Amino acid sequence: MSRLRMAVIGVGHLGQHHARILAGLPDVDLVGVVDSSPDQAKAVAARLNTTAYTSHESLLKTVDAVSIVTPTIHHHSVAAEFLKAGVPVLVEKPICRTLAEADELIELAAKAGVPLQVGHIERFNPAFEELSRRPIRPKFVEAERHGPFTGRSIDIGAVLDLMIHDIDLLLALDGTLVKKVEAVGASVFGGHEDMVNARLTFESGCIAHVTASRITQRPKRRLRIWAPEGYAGIDFVTRKLVLVQQSPEVRQYGLRADKLDAAARARLKDEVFGRHLQVRYVDGDRKGDQLTNELRHFIDCVRTGRTPRVTGEDGREALAVAERILESVRSHEWEGRPEGSVGPTKMPRPAGWLFEVPRAEAA
């Protein structure tokens, strides 16, 4: 089998990891890395024994596939050029800035007959892959994606930078359209929103509470699902999944604590987990990291013509929901009236200092 000639466009914080992994795959020939910073391109190329470029145009006719990890504002223009040249594209999330741009990429990929995959990486997290193999119909979901400020991705806010991961996961799990969106968010550093909370109502009846913040001290990325089949909890950082289901006896006959005598109720607290509720822990950490899994999947789609797990259409649907969330965030009335403070950058004025107790109360 011939080696696949690939390049990475944009080798900043994330892109250099794309390049590192591709350079280490035996069936890939990393023919070049591109970055607008010549020094960054040269440094990454030197480490990986490949060629540095400051422009992608010279690679249009020399690669079999490409990974695009530029800032979001460049996704459409760069991906469109490669798709027009008939080159399969993996483009980082979000797919584009607008739905119109996303639609054009989808059309170009279909016209060229090549794969267009969107980098919603958590679909390849081993813990989520384990959950996806099991029958579960979410009815209430809590998704949290928090992290410290990194100074990266400042061309977009927390919704397109972080929350869109969980939007994509929810759409994949539920499979129905989002019927209603309510959201609130605030900007701390100016410009875009830095923390957001959204409530999504799906046509299936599922309710999802989704939060994203890029100003927390410690990272947290987890998903908790309550369903008729039981409970599932994912820690995306540790790649661990916990599953809880009713015992066959409880599923068939139910469990009424109010009908038990005092002795049985006393035993119940020690018997809930194990006897009545069965618990299983699944460690996905031994099944590889999600970025390597994602890149291997893309390469397989390029070689075989299979449809990517995360298609351009999937990326577009996640972007469409994200836009609805942003619209709700921007129109939120902080004081319950349109003439008051509205939107993420116009919070009400502080009433005082949190670290100080008013004198009268202190006395």
Secondary structure, 3 states (H helix, E strand, C coil): CCCEEEEEECCCCCHHHHHHHHHHCCCEEEEEEECCCHHHHHHHHHHHCCCEECCCHHHCCCCCEEEECCCHHHHHHHHHHHHHCCCCEEEECCCCCCHHHHHHHHHHHHHHCCCEEEECHHHHCHHHHHHHCCCCCCCEEEEEEECCCCCCCCCCCHHHHHHHHHHHHHHHHHCCCEEEEEEEEECCCCCCCCEEEEEEEECCCCEEEEEEECCCCCCEEEEEEEECCEEEEEECCCCEEEEEEECHHHHHHCCCHHHCCHHHHHHHHHHHHHHHEEEEEEECHHHCCHHHHHHHHHHHHHHHCCCCCCEHHHHHHHHHHHHHHHHHHHHCECCCCCCCCECCCCCCCCCCCCCCCCHHHHC
